[in-house]
Structures are given as structure tokens and as C-alpha cells.
Amino acid sequence: MRLTDLKIEFKWAFIFVGTTLLWLLMERLFGFHSTRIEQHVIVTNFFMIPAIAIYVLALLDKRNNFYKGVMNYKQGLITGLIISLIITLIVPLTQLLISNVISPEYFANMIEYSVASNTLSQEEAEAYFNLSNYIVQSIIATPILGIVTTLIVAFFVRKKSNAN
């Protein structure tokens, strides 16, 4: 496989990252990183909707524009796994942008909220809500969620040739 064969995967990985950044900017602007921080854990889970939609669109794009309208499960699986890998490789940069540009007050606010709501002690909150921990969590969670999403989406996006 040549790098030029992966242009669709790169395109959709960057669309995914851009959507992630936009989503988190919206969370911050609507106060879910500050004045409505208690609702953050609920609201942030709704990101699954655009995340899954992006994988669906990416695999449809690959099927229609690379495989000429026919794609088997394995081809869809490989496409989604490559997208997940690219996103995972970008995660540290994404987390840096989020923490330093989009929402620099997020960790301090989450620490304060967690301690005030008796969810975590000060030490536990500081150990959990920091850039290093979030980078590690993202490096672990991103490929896992990408693989699970790909396993499901590739099943529904696959399409056999009419000749079969």
C-alpha cells in the first residue's frame, strides 16, 4: 500500500481531529468547562454522535472513491484502523492545543469541582486532571474506541459487487 492510497484516511483523521477541537471549544464557550462543569461528563459523551458519523462518512468515502463502490469488511476494517492510528498519533498535539489554547482553565476547574463535590481528594484530583494524564488516557482510549467503532461501522458500510 502506497502513502497516496491513504489520502482518504488522512483526510478523515484530520476532519475527526478538527471536529474534536471544535466540539471542545463549544463545550468551553457554553460553560461546560467552568460555570456548568457539573454537566460536562454528560455533555462530552454526546461527542460519540459526530465521532461515529465521521467514521461512517470516512468508510463510505473510501468505498465509493477508492474501491469503486464495492468494499468488503476487511477493507473497511483496515481503513478504520488506519484512521484510528493517525488520530492516535496526533493525540498529544491535540491535547496540548486543548489544554493550552482552547480551555487552559479546564484542569483547575475540574480539580476545584471534584474536591468541592467530595468526588476526589485534592491529591487525587490533581493526579487525575492534568495534561500528562490526559495524554496517556487519550493514547489508550483513542485506538480502543476507534477499533470498536470501526468493527461496527465496517460491517454496515461493506458492499458486495452486483456481479456476485
Residue, then its C-alpha position, 0 to 999 in steps of 0.5 A: m500500500r502506497l502513502t497516496d492510497l491513504k489520502i482518504e484516511f488522512k483526510w478523515a483523521f484530520i476532519f475527526v481531529g478538527t471536529t474534536l477541537l471544535w466540539l471542545l471549544m463549544e463545550r468551553l464557550f457554553g460553560f461546560h468547562s467552568t460555570r456548568i462543569e457539573q454537566h460536562v461528563i454528560v455533555t462530552n459523551f454526546f461527542m460519540i454522535p459526530a465521532i461515529a458519523i465521521y467514521v461512517l462518512a470516512l468508510l463510505d468515502k473510501r468505498n465509493n472513491f477508492y474501491k469503486g463502490v464495492m468494499n468488503y469488511k476487511q477493507g473497511l476494517i483496515t481503513g478504520l484502523i488506519i484512521s484510528l492510528i493517525i488520530t492516535l498519533i496526533v493525540p498529544l498535539t491535540q491535547l496540548l492545543i486543548s489544554n493550552v489554547i482552547s480551555p487552559e482553565y479546564f484542569a483547575n476547574m475540574i480539580e476545584y469541582s471534584v474536591a468541592s463535590n467530595t468526588l476526589s481528594q485534592e491529591e487525587a484530583e490533581a493526579y487525575f486532571n492534568l495534561s500528562n494524564y490526559i495524554v496517556q488516557s487519550i493514547i489508550a482510549t483513542p485506538i480502543l474506541g476507534i477499533v470498536t467503532t470501526l468493527i461496527v461501522a465496517f460491517f454496515v458500510r461493506k458492499k458486495s459487487n452486483a456481479n456476485 
